[in-house]
């Protein structure tokens, strides 16, 4: 119960064993004292004790419990949050939870977070993209100064209101010593792609290998990307691919319903350019064959010319060259 221990750490440190000496609250000790994990047979008694400990604290003073990134919490802590959320009536308690959705993971964990969002008295807030004022505030905080309006707008344009991309960009701006003047804008625009690339690849590196494979498949497929096609191209089974696509969405890298796309062209570019050229050509060839075999519309078939075996049989028409030229990586294929 790592998250639970963090929630009550300041109280237990201040009150010590005396805080846990009450009748029901003493049952919470296995969750709060290191080295005494609760067993399967007494898990409900621990939840009961944690509830009464919370009620005791809220009875003395109004209480705020806040959990960020709930989707990464351990399952016992998730069970406590769900247990508490159903028993808050009459308590001077505000429970604030931040969770990304959708996400992959074991079905019980997904069910717990879904039940929390659907509970009575729960207000679910789903933030939209950052607006100009919010972006400007983050830029000011990061640089510790008052950047020019033109510099603030350039940051907003580069990130398109995406917090992940904006924070990656701001980390680089701080490291590079940007002051946020009008004169910094051209250099900011040159720096932005590299900043996003590092942030995206770092985030992907922390995810399962299947997530990286699916992201690469979506990058190669371009505007023809769907979950089913990404699964076939990446050699993933359908369930695994659906799970990791959900995880990529939760990480704010990919979006879409049936048709998948990256949240920003720079994100796609980061994933795409990370593929070695020979590997990229091989994936494009496989994608072209796959799409042609399923009878996809010509404008959906993607291919990059190469010298590997069999590549020469796939020749781009003039429309295909035009499609590649506009940066969309969509190409028309002629089988010759």
N, C-alpha and C positions, 0 to 999 in steps of 0.2 A: 504493500500500500504506500508506494513512494509519494504519490500526489497527496494522499491524506496526511502523511507526516509533514509535508511542506505546509499544508493549510493550517495545521495546529502547532507548528513548531514554536512560534513565538509565545503562545499561551502555555504550552507544556514547559518551555524553558523558564517562564516567569513563575508559574504555579507549581511546577515539578510534580512530585508524587501526591502532593496535597490536592491538586486539581483532579487527580484520578481516584481520590479516596472515596468519592461519593458512590452510592450503591450501584446504579446502573452505569455511570460513567466509568467505573473501574473495569467494566467489561471491555472498554475500548483499549486497554493497556496493550494487548498483543499487537494492535495495529500501530501504536504510537511509540513503542519501545523497541529499539533495534535488537534483533536477535531472538525475538519471540513472535514469529509469524503465526497467524491464526490457522488452525487446521480446518479441514473441510467440515468437520462435525460441529464446530462452534462459530462458523462464519456469520450466521444470523445474529448470534448473541453479540458479536463484535459490532455489527451494523447497528444493533439496538443501542449498544453503549455509546457509539459515536454520535448517534442521533441525540441522546440525552446530554452528552457533553456539549454538543452544539446548542441545544436548548438552554442549558445552564448559562453558557456564555452570552447568548442572545437575551436571556432574562436580566442580565446585569447591565448590558448596553446594546443598542442596535448593532447588528453584525452584518458585514459584507464578506461573502466568500466568493472569490474570483478565481477561475481556472482558465488559463490560456492554453490553446492547442489541446483541447480535451481528446481529440482523436488519437493523440499519442499516449494517453494515460494508460496505466496498467489496468487490467480488468477488475481486480478487487476495488480499486479506487473508483472505477466507473460504476460498479454496483452500489458503492456508498452514495455517490452523487444521485443516482436514480432513486435509491431508498429515501434519501433526504428530500428530494424534489417532490415526492408524493405525500410528504408529511409536514409541509411548511406552514400550513394554515394556523394562524394564531401566534406565530413566532415573529419577532422583530428581526427578520432576516431577509437579505437580498442575495440571491444566488445568480452570479453572472458567469456564463460559460461561453467560450469562443471555440468554435469547431469548424473545420473545413468539410465541405460536402460537395459532391459525393466522394467517398474514399473506399479503397479496397481494405480488406481485413476479414477476420473471422466473422461469420454471420452473427454470433451472439453479441459481439461488440457493436456491429452496425445496428442491430435491433435495439440495443440500449440507447444509443444516441438518437435513433429515430423516435423511440418512445418518449424521450425527453422533449424533443421538439414538438411532439403532438400533445403533450400533457396539458391539463386544464390550468389556466392561469399563467401559461408560458407565453411570453412575447418574443417571437422569432424575428430578428432583424437581419436582413441580407443586404450588406452594403453594396452600392453600385461602384463604378470606377471613381477614382479620386477626381474631384473637380479642381478647377484652377486655384481656388482659395486653399484647399487642403494640400495640393502639391506645393504651393508657395510656402506654406507654413513648414512643411517638411524640409524644403530647401533651406529656409532660414535657420531652422534648428540644426541642420547638419553642418552648415558653413559657419554658424555663429556670427552672422552678419546680416545685413539687409541687402540681398542681391537686387540687381536692377530688374525692372519688369520684363525686359527682353530676355534676360537670362532665365528667369523663372518660367517664362513661356516656353523657352527652348527645352528646359527640363521636362515640362509637361508633355510637349510634343514627342520627345524622344521615348518617353515611357507610356504614352497614351493612357495615363491614369492608372496603370497597373502598379500596385505597391511593390511587388517583387522586383520589377524592372527598375522602378524609381530608386529603391533602396540600393540595388546593385550599382546603379549609376552614381548615386550620392557617395557611396563608399569610395569609389574611384576619384570623384571630384575632391573629396577631403584629402585622400592620399596624395593627389597631384598638386595640392595647394591652391585650388581655385578660390578666387575672391568673389566671384559672382558679378562681374562687371560686363558691360556690353562687349568689351573687347575679348572677353572669354568665350563668347558664344560660338565663333567658328571652331575653336579648339574643342569645345564641349561636343559639338556635332561629330567631330572626328573621333573623339574618345568613346562616345556612347556605344558603338557596336562591340568594341572589345570588352567594355565593362559588363554588358549584358551577357556576352559569351561566357566570361569567367563565372558569373553568378549562376547561369543556367547549367553549365557543366558541373559545377560544384554541387548543385542541388540534385542533378541526375546521378552523380557519383554516390550519393547517399541512399539511392533507391535500389530495389532489386534489379538484377541483370535483365529480367524480362521487361521491366519498365523502359530501360535504355533501348532494348531491341524494338519495342513497340514505337517509341518516339522516333527512332531512325526510320522505321517503316512508314510512319506518317509523313516524315520529312521527304522521303523519296517519292511517295505516292502523290504528294502535293494536293491539288484540288480534287483528286480522285480518291482521297483517303476516307475509308470507313473502318469501323472496328473489325468487321469480318475480313476485309482485304488486308489490313495491317496484321491480323493473326496469321493469315496464309503466307504473307511475305516474310514475316519474322519467324516462321515455323513455331508458332505458339498455339496451344489449344484454345478453343473459343472462350472458355471460362477464365483461363489465366489472362488472356489478352483483355477481356472485359474488365477484370479486376485492376490490371495495371493501368489501363486507360482511365479508370476512375481515380486511381492514385495520381496520375499525371494531371487530371482536372483539379484534384484537391490541391496540388502543388502550384496551380495557376499557370500551367505550361500549355495545356491543350483545352479547347472548348468545342462546343458543337453537340448536336443531337445525333442524327444519322451521319452527316458529313462532318468529319473532324478537321480542325484547323488549329494552328498555333495561335496563342493570344496576341502575338506580335511577330511581324516578319523577321525581326532580329532573333527571336527565339528559334524559329525554324532555321535560320541561317546558321546559328550556333550549333545546332544538332547536325545539320546537313554537312557543314564544313568539317566537323569532327570525324566524319567518315573518311578514311584514306581513299584516294582517287580510284585505285583498282577495285576496292570493295564497293565504292559508290557506283561504279560502272556495272559491276556484277549485279547489284541490287536493282538498278534501273532495267537491266536486261530481263531479270526475273519478273519484275513488275510489268514490263511490256508484254511478255509472253502470257502472264497470268490474266491481264486485262483483255488481251486479244482473245484468249481462250474462252472467257466468259461473255464475249460479245459486247464489251463496253463500247460506248460511243468513241469515235476516233479521237475527239478532242480530249478525252480523259486519259489516253494512253501516253505514258511518260517514258522517255528513253534518252540516254546520253550516249553519244557515239563513242566507240572505243575500238581497241584492236584485239580484244579477247575473242576466243573461239565462238563463232556464231553471231557476233554482233553485227557483222556487215549485212546480214539479211534484213535488218531493220533500218529502213531509210526514212529520214524525215522529209515530208513534203514542204513546200514553201510556207504553208500555214504553220507547220511545226517549228520551223526556224523563227518565224515571227513570234510564236508563243514563247519560245525560249528567250527571245530578245526582250520581252516585256517583263521578265523577272518572275513569271508565275510558274515556270517549269512545267507547263502543260505543253504537250507536243502531239502532233498528229502523226500516226504511224502508217507507213505503207509497207506491206509485206511483199518482199521481192524475191 
